[in-house]
Amino acid sequence: MTRIETACYSLLASAFILAGFLLVQVSAMPNTAEAAMVISRNDFTLLTAKTRDSEESLFVINNATDRLLIYKLNLARKRIELSGGADLTEVFGTGGGGDGGRGRR
């Protein structure tokens, strides 16, 4: 066996070992939604959160009307359906749109 063949086999073996380490690390990572996944643009804030063991829901907050809408995925019908909602001014008091009560209206 020549030096080049030995070097090639060594590189190949180290590639397999590194691939194994990568697979172990990737499988150990949690599969959860993070706060960094929140999207906030103009008057809307969108985020996902786990609502049941195998279910996540989409939460949409309309900052202009202070309304919260909750959508869930219906796999059987292949669509997203409204599953709930709330008026945030009723839930949290008179409101103020998150501006510390300075009143943006």
TANOR-V576705 format. One record per residue. N is the residue number from 1. SS is DSSP state (@ for helix, = for strand, . for the rest). Layout:
N,SS  N,SS
//
This chain:
1,.  2,.  3,@  4,@  5,@  6,@  7,@  8,@  9,@  10,@  11,@  12,@  13,@  14,@  15,@  16,@  17,@  18,@  19,@  20,@  21,@  22,@  23,@  24,@  25,@  26,@  27,@  28,@  29,.  30,.  31,.  32,.  33,.  34,.  35,@  36,@  37,@  38,.  39,=  40,=  41,=  42,.  43,.  44,=  45,=  46,=  47,=  48,=  49,=  50,=  51,=  52,=  53,.  54,.  55,=  56,=  57,=  58,=  59,=  60,=  61,=  62,=  63,.  64,.  65,.  66,.  67,=  68,=  69,=  70,=  71,=  72,=  73,=  74,=  75,.  76,.  77,.  78,.  79,=  80,=  81,=  82,=  83,=  84,=  85,=  86,=  87,=  88,@  89,@  90,@  91,@  92,@  93,.  94,.  95,.  96,.  97,.  98,.  99,.  100,.  101,.  102,.  103,.  104,.  105,.
//
